[in-house]
Amino acid sequence: MPSKQDIRQLPGWILGWMYVNAIICTWDASFIMCRPHSLPGGSYSWIWYLYKYYVNIDKRYMDTSDPFVKAISLQNYVEVFLSIVTIILHHRSSRHTRIMAYNVNIMTMWKTVTYFLMFTEFCGAQHWIGSDSTLTLTFLFYFPNGVWIGVPLLAMYQLWPSFVQSSDSNQMKKGV
């Protein structure tokens, strides 16, 4: 059975993910909120240099009037804030660290699933995606965005047993 300290701490890779998630989501949301200055040719485009490739595939990023991508970006900022809270809880060995990390990863995963759905024919939004090739689409859209589904799922999978073990041991102590 894990020690009390182990349950209050995150595995190293999940803590690292929380840092990476906070940094990249801040960078990404800021790109959207700073448009048109962040777009290729804009006064701040050098900060988001690689986005000059991405905006050709994810047309929502180029369209400054699209409210959906702005809403997702606002969710990114909430996610960043909660990731930072989780990191602080980890360093303070709070008993709330793992549940907070679990919840942030749920938010991350479902926000990304929703974003993906908004590019499907089912949602009538397939016109938002463009690409010269399947290879480009895979490496510049599906794979990078898929990380924000896959990694949170792995984190949730690893964190879940600590909730179940906690619950099982409490029931055993009560004789349930």
BELQUIKA-V998584 format. One line per field, one symbol per residue. phi: phi as a letter, one per 20 degrees, with the letter a starting at -180 (. if undefined). psi: psi as a letter, one per 40 degrees, with the letter a starting at -180 (. if undefined). burial: # if it has 9 or more other C-alpha atoms within 8 Angstrom, else .. Layout:
phi = ???
psi = ???
burial = ???
//
This chain:
phi = .ffgfffedeggfffgfffggfffffffffgffefefefgnffdfffdgfffefffdefffeefdffffffffffgffgfgfffgfffggfelffegfffffffffggfffffffggfdefgemcffedbaebfffffedcfffffgfdffgfffffffggffffgfffffffeme
psi = hiiddddeiiiddddddddddddddddddddddeiedeiheidedddfdeedddeedgedddheehddddddddddddddddddddddddeefieedddddddddddddddddddddeeiddeffeeehiididdddddecddddddedddddddddddddddddddddddddef.
burial = ......####...##..##.###.##.#####..#.###..#.##..#..##.#########.#....##.######.######.##.##..##..##.###.##########.#.####..####.####....###########.###.##.##..##..........#.....
//
